[in-house]
């Protein structure tokens, strides 16, 4: 059974900050996790190498946290940019708005971009930082669970294309990540569940003990228990940091972090990046990958039932859109970064806690898996 490390940073019933590092040599950086971190300028200032910065956020987050974030940058020439909210705005057109603001405000190579928001803001801001004047610093301040456990860590940045998810981007590591769990208090239930999909992923691909802990604590997570949330964020970030340190640019083991994503990205692309949240699509994608792993003889029925139950208890959908034809589904999967030599490489499970990347499967098996996972009734999430 997974043993909680939470006691290591509890004192008198108050949870202190937990800090871990992504080990990348001279580009290593800290991940700070805890409560009240948006009041901690001392965490931000060591990450700044210049006297100029721009906070990029969105219309949802700005009224809640922008002023507090501004206070993190005393004695800094600070500008802000507020973008529209939503995955459908993760485009080159929106990216150009960041460049327009940087150039209009005369930001130099010594500037720092600050991503204040969820995964979309983090990916957009990171990509802008990777390419503005051929690369400037940036800081991640994730305000959603999905961003805190996954997208803010590891340096993947980019935008979507109408034909494929995250097909345009760059690797560019942040200077630091500041995950204040207090921001989750204003996160709606659907977004919280979307973040839980990525949490579950870590247990499935490399941490079976963590998966068992999640089975015991999922109700606490959906009820936003602070101790449980910090535990889940810490363990997820620890897993992500270890993988990124071993394989920064996804030439090997890092590809396993895409478990469920080839299926899920097809759902997101098919629905125009607006009716399904990323985590909702990934939840279904993980179930499809688990089902296919069983059909290959790697998982048993009890394993798949545990995974299905976990996704359901996280209040995530469990079936793909009913109107997404199997042929179209496979066509969309073929426009994916994990396609090599015309073959769709999938992340599947040898067991709970052990993932493998493979293209060695019968094409008919993929079709059967997709056929079996279409919705026949309204599902959890999706605003239904």
Secondary structure, DSSP 4 states (H G I P E B T S, - for coil): -PPP-GGGGEETTEEPPEEEEE--GGG-EEEEEESSGGG-HHHHHTT--SSEEEEEEEHHHHHHHHHHHHTT-TTSEEEEEEE--SGGG-SHHHHHHHHHHHHHTT--TT-EEEEEESHHHHHHHHHHHHHGGG--EEEEEE-SHHIIIIITSS-EEEEEETTEEEEEEEE---SEEEEEGGGGGGS-HHHHHHHHHHHHHHHHHH-HHHHHHHHHHHHHHHTT-HHHHHHHHHHHHHHHHHHHHH-TTSSSGGGGGGTTHHHHHHHHHHTTTTSS-HHHHHHHHHHHHHHHHHHTTSS-HHHHHHHHHHHHHTT---SB-TTS-HHHHHHHHTSSTTEETTEE-EEEEEETTEEEEE--S-HHHHHHHHHTTB-SS--SSTT-
